[in-house]
Amino acid sequence: MTSNKTFAIVGGDARYAYLANSLAAKESGYKIYGMFFDNAVKLSAQIARTSDLRLVLPQSDVILLPLPM
């Protein structure tokens, strides 16, 4: 089953990178944006890195924001 949901994963730490990579690894059809991750953070090639909030947030079905530990 595929879905055309769009996720915006905004910054965060290794937990959010792991989440983004896990979503990208599934054959789900999700569009995933990784925003404001440090360049040292490894993200899957299926994840679009961007910092354009005005473009991404209005078209996102799910927005995940960083939470302190």
N, C-alpha and C positions, 0 to 999 in steps of 0.2 A: 504494500500500500504506500503510495507516495502522497506527499503533502507539499503545497506550495507556500508554506508559512515562511515568513522572513524574521530572522532573529538579529537583534543588535545587542552585542555583548560589549559593554562599555568598561574598558579598563579592568582593573582588578589584579589579582595575583595569580599564582600557579593554579589555583582552584578553577578560576574562570577560563584560563587557557585550556585546562583539561576538559572542561565542559564544552568549550567551543570545538576542540578537536574531536571529542566524542560525538557531538552532533554531526560534524562533517563526515565522520567515518561511516555513518549509517547511510544506507541507500534510501534516504527519505525524501530527497528532492528539496530539502530546506535550503534557503538562501541565508548565509550567515555573514554578518559583518563583525569584524573585530576592531574595536575602536580604542585608541589611546593605550594600547599595549606597548610596553618597552620593546625596542627592536631586538633585544636579546631573547625575547620570548618566542619560542618556536610554535608557529601556527600552521595548520594544514594548508596546502595550496588551494583548497576549496573555499577557504575563508578570505573574504575581501577585507584587507586592512584599509581603514580610512579614518579621517578625523573630521569629516563633514557631517556634523550633527543635523544641519538643516535639510540635507538630502536624505539621510538614512532614517532618522527617527519617525518622520511622518509616514513612511512606507512600511514600517516594521510592525508585525503582529505581536511580537514579544520583545520587551526591552529588559535586559538584565543589568542591574547596576551593582557596583562593588559594595560590599558590606565589610565592616571591620571584624576582625576575629575576636 
